[in-house]
């Protein structure tokens, strides 16, 4: 936040000094609000952000980080089903990305595990591509009754058509949705 404020103060000062514009605190406040909104929408696209500065400040002040401990338990699957757990990650965002996963049968026996380099992209792209890779492998090897489990709430919302993915990821998400069908 301090960087956004400093940047916009400097930009406004330069436009006054070199661009012949009059110094305007209203313009500076608007640009800080605009850049903050852009930043928040980029990192949290699934949240609805307020349309005014006081609302945004109030909203951000109410945010808190949830810290909790949850037990992780293998739930037995129905007969003839397998569970595919996938995950993706990025070294930087964007940066080098990779994914991995594990396929287990109904009692938890290992069928297949993988790691795969996925090129360059975002962490969300890595999540989608890891799931696509895993489901493609399952399909190619005759596994049709699959429970897909991912740790990305955003990916889950995209798959279930609750929100639209960014245009750069729409192709990957559509492929994943087709595989799921």
Secondary structure, DSSP 8 states (H G I E B T S, - for coil): -HHHHHHHHHHHHHHHHHH-----HHHHHHHHHHHHHHHHHHH-TTS---SSHHHHHHHHHH----------------TT-EEEEEEEEESSSSEEEEEEEEEE-TTS-EEEEEEEEEEEE-HHHHHHHHHHHHHHHHHHTT---EEEEES-HHHHHHHTTSS---GGGHHHHHHHHHHH-
